[in-house]
Amino acid sequence: MNKSLNIGIIYTEILGENKNNNNSNFIDLSETEYEYGLEFIKENIRAEGFSVCSFGLKKDIKELIDFIQNSNLDVIFNLCESYNHVSINEMYIAGIYELLEIPYTGNRSWTLGTLIKKWKVKDILEKYGYLTPKYQLITDLSNINISENIKYPLIVKPSKEDASVGINNSSIVNDINELKKQAEYVYNLVKQPILVEEYIDGRELNIAILGNNAPEVLPISEIDFSGLPDSYPKIVTYSAKWHENSAEYIGTQGVCPAKLDKEIEDRLKKISLEIYKIFDCSGYARIDIRLDKNYNPYILEVNPNPDISLDAGFYRSAKNAGYTYSGMLKRIIELGLENFKSIV
């Protein structure tokens, strides 16, 4: 690869907008993660010999298009998490890159749009024969009736979000009253249908994958819940991901590589690679799995373009695979360029 390539980082600008508008509404901290760490990412891309510039996407799409067309970019490093505070809109931003025929990192628009709809992902997984917790989609809060085929305890979550948005210590519910209360909370937060699924008690594993046609499974990471207070549910809440001083954040530490029997580890890697290909993932993704007491792997989520910050789980796995932080970013850039060349 020619190291003189010009890389344009495009990210969702939230902090300046919130400050200027004095907006007190909920701000997804996952959207601001790259904004806080932007200079560090740029420094590491430059360390690999690239030129780099950046653009913070707000509400004016024309500004984005002008930036792309006027910046002489060779590759876009796509760190856009949403547009106009709507997560599913990230697929349309990727679609703009595609229409402008410019290489970009990570997953294509179709994959981003499909994987954000958690209930559709579960339906597809079931059709391919993979285990995923039984679920029900709630669209009417005034008439919640859970199927007899779905057993408590249940976990309540948004149907079209990532980064643990809407997940807290009350997300595990044991009866209809708790369910109604938590569903109302989640709906008021994100204004979208609510996903209710059976809670799988077991080990939570993250399988990070890097690649296009020949993807590489990185060392498996596990969330260690042993540091949580006894009264807290063993789940990754929003606070566990984003509130560094919270008991949830402190009590949920990532362990990599996870201690697994070789047979189980190989099986999890095989399943994850199959799922990566089913959803036509490219660049990088992370598959979250719950391993129950009988070693049955339940697919919780398939996360395209997961958090790649220095302290995130994806880099934890990449580091254990031998990547430096700048080396991981370089590899993601290489894969973005490679994927573009394979489809034009």
N, C-alpha and C positions, 0 to 999 in steps of 0.2 A: 504494500500500500504506500502511495505517495504521502509522506508525512506532512507535506505543506498544505494539505486540505483545509478548507475553511469550514468550521463547524458552527452552526447556529443553534444555540439552546433556546427552545421555546417553552415557556412555563406559564402557569396560570397566576396572574398577579392579583393577590387578595389584600395584602397588608395595606398598600397605599390607598386602595379603593375604600377599605373599611375606615381608615383614618380620615379620609377626606369627607366621607359621607356621615361620619359618626354613627355608623350602623351597628346596632346592638344585637342583630340577629345572630343565629348560630353560624359560626365559621368553622368549616371542616379543617382541622389542623393539618391533615394530610395534604391539603392543597397549598399550605404555606411552608411545608417542609423544605422544598427545593428553593423557595424564595429566601429563606433564612440561610441556607447553605450554598447559595448560588456561587459566591466567589470561590469557595473551596472546590466546587466541582470544576469551575473554569480553570483554576490553578492546576488541577490534576489533568485536565485535558491538554493544557499547554505543556505540561511536563512530558507528555508523549509526543511533542513536536508539532501539534496542530495549532492553527490559528483559531480563535474562538470569539464569538460575539453572542449577544443574548437579546431576547425580546419577551417582555411580560405582557401576556394577552389579557386585555380587559374586555370591553363590550364591542369595540369597533373592529369588525372583521376586516374592513378595508385596510386598517393599519397593519394587520397581520400580513395580508397579501402584499402590501407595499414593502414591508420589511423583507419578505422572502424574495420578492422580485428585484429589489434594489441592493441586496447584500452580497450577491455573488456567492451564494452558499453551495458547498459541495454535498453536505449532509446536514439534515436537521436532527438535533438530539432532542427527541420529543419527551418533554417532562410535563405535558399538559394533563392535568387531572380532571378538568371539567371546563365548561364554558358557561358563564352566567350562573354559576353555583349549581348547575345541573350535571351530575356525573355522566349520564348517558351521552351528553353532548361531546364528550371527548372523542367519540367515534367520528363525528362530523369534522372536527379539526383535523384528524388524520385523513379524512376524505379530501380536505382541501390540499394537503400535501400531495395526495395521489393525483388529483386533477391538475395540479401544477407540475406534475411529473418530476418530483425531486425526491431523492433518497431520504429516508428517515429511519430512526431507530425504533426498535420494539415491534409491537404487533400491528397488523393491518386493521383498517376500519371495521371490516366484517367481524373479525375476532373480538375487537373491543366492544362492539355493539351487542354481540351475542352473549359474551361472558358477563356483562353487567346485569343481565336479566337472570337472576339466580334460579328462578323456578324453571326456566327453559333449559338451563344447564343441567338441572337435576333430571328433567324429562329425557334429555339426550343421553345422559349417563345411564339411566335405567334401561333405555332401549338398547344400549350396547352391552348391557349385562353387568354394569358396575354397581356396587353397593353405595347408596347415598341415603341419608335419613329420610324417612317418610315425611311428607310435608302437606301443608294446605295453605292456599293463598287467601287472605282476608281482604275483601274489597268493600265490605259494608260493616262498619263498626257497630251499627245498631242491631245487627243480626248475626252474631257470631255463634256458629254451630260447628263443633269439631267432629269429624268423622269417627265412627267407632273403631276404625282400623288404625287410628293414630293414638298412641298411648302417652300419658304423662309419665315423667316430666317432659315439658316442651321448652324450646328456646324460641324467643320472639325477636325478629330482626327485620330491618328494611328489605325490600325485595330488589332494589336497584341501587345499592350503595356498596362501597368497599371500605377498607381501613377501619373496620369495627364501628363505623358510625351507627349510633342508636343502640349499642350493646353496653349494658351496665350490670351491676350486681343484682338487679331485679329481673334480668332477662330470662332466667330459668323460672318457669312457672309450674305449679303443681295442681291447679284447679282452674275452673272457668272464671272465677272472680279475679284471680291474679292475672290471668290471660287478658281479660278485658281491660284491666288497668294498664298493663304494659303495652298492649296494642294501641291504646289511646295515646300513651306517651310517645311511642315511636311515630305514630301518624302525625301528631302535632309537631314533631321535630322535622320530618322530611316530606310530609304530604304526598305519600305514595302507598300503594298496596303493601300489606304486611305479610311477611313470610313466617309461618309457624312450622317448626319441624321437631321431630323427636330428638331429645337430647341423648347423645351417645356418651356414656361414661367410659373414659379410657385415656390413652396417651395421645397427645396432639403433636403431629409431625408435619414439618414443612419440607417439601421437596422442591428445590430450586433447579431450574433447567435453563441452559444457555445454548442457543444455536438455532439453525434453520432446518435444512434438510437432514443434517446429521447431528441432532441435539445432544448436548452433554449433560448428564445428570450430576449435579454437584453433591458433595457430602450432605446427608440428611441431617436436618436440625430438629430438635425437640424443644417444646415449651415446658419448662420445669415449674409446676405449680406449687411445689412444696413450701415455698416461702410465703404463700398467701395465708392470711388469718383463717382459722378453721371455719368461720361462718361464711366465708366468701366462696362463690361458685368457682369451679376450676375451668374458667373460660378466659379468653383474651378479650377484655372489655376495651372500650375506647380509651379509658384512663390508662389501662395497661400499655397501650401503644403510645399515648401522646402526653400524658401528665407525669413528668419525670419524678415529682415528689410524692406521688400517690402510693398507697400501699399496694395497689394492683400492679403498677409499673415495677416497683421494687421486688414484688413477690413473684413475678413471672419472668424468669431468666431463660434465655436461649442457651441450649447445650448442643454443641456441634463438634464432632459427629455424634449423633445419637447412638446409644448403646442398644444394638439390635442383633439378633441372631442373623447369620449370613443369609440363610434361606429367606427370612422375612424381609431383610433389606433388599435382596435381589428382586423379590416379588413386588415390593413397593416401587422400586425404580422402574421395573418393567411396566407396571400399571400406569405410572406417571408419564412415561414416554408415550404410551399408547394414547392417553388422554390428550397430551400435548399435540399429537398429530391429528386426532379427531377434530379438534377445534382450530386446526390450521394455525397454531401458534408460531410465532417467529421472534427472533431476538432473545427474549427472555420472559419467563413466567414462573410462578410459584403455585404448587398444588398443595392444598392443606387437607390433611387426612386425620381422622380419629381411628385409632387402633383399639378395638374393644378387648375385653378380657379373654376372648376366644381367638384373638389375633385376626379378626375380620376387619379389613380396611374400609372404612366409610369415607367417601369423598365429601368433604365439606364445601370446598370452593376451588375454583380454578381462577387464579389471579394473573391477568396479563399486565405487563409493565408494573410489577410490584415495586415497592419502595426500595431504592438502591442507595439510600444514604449510608454514611459511614457506619452508623450504629444499627442499621436495619438487618433483618434476618437473612436477606438475600446475600448481602456482602459477607455475612458471617459464614455462609456456605462457600462463597467464592474464595474467601481467604483460606479456608481449610482445603480448598482445591489447589492452592498455590498462587492465586492471583493477588497482586497488589491492588490497591484501590484504583490507581490510575490505569493499571493493566486491565482491570475489569471494564472500565469506561471505554478504553481503546477497543476491546473485544466487542463491546456492544455497538460501537461505531462501525467496525469492520463488518459485523453481521447486517447492519442496516444497509450498507452499500452493497453487500453481497446479495441480499434479498431483492433489492431494486433491480440489479442486473439480471436476476433470474426470471423476472416477470415482465421486462420490457422487450 
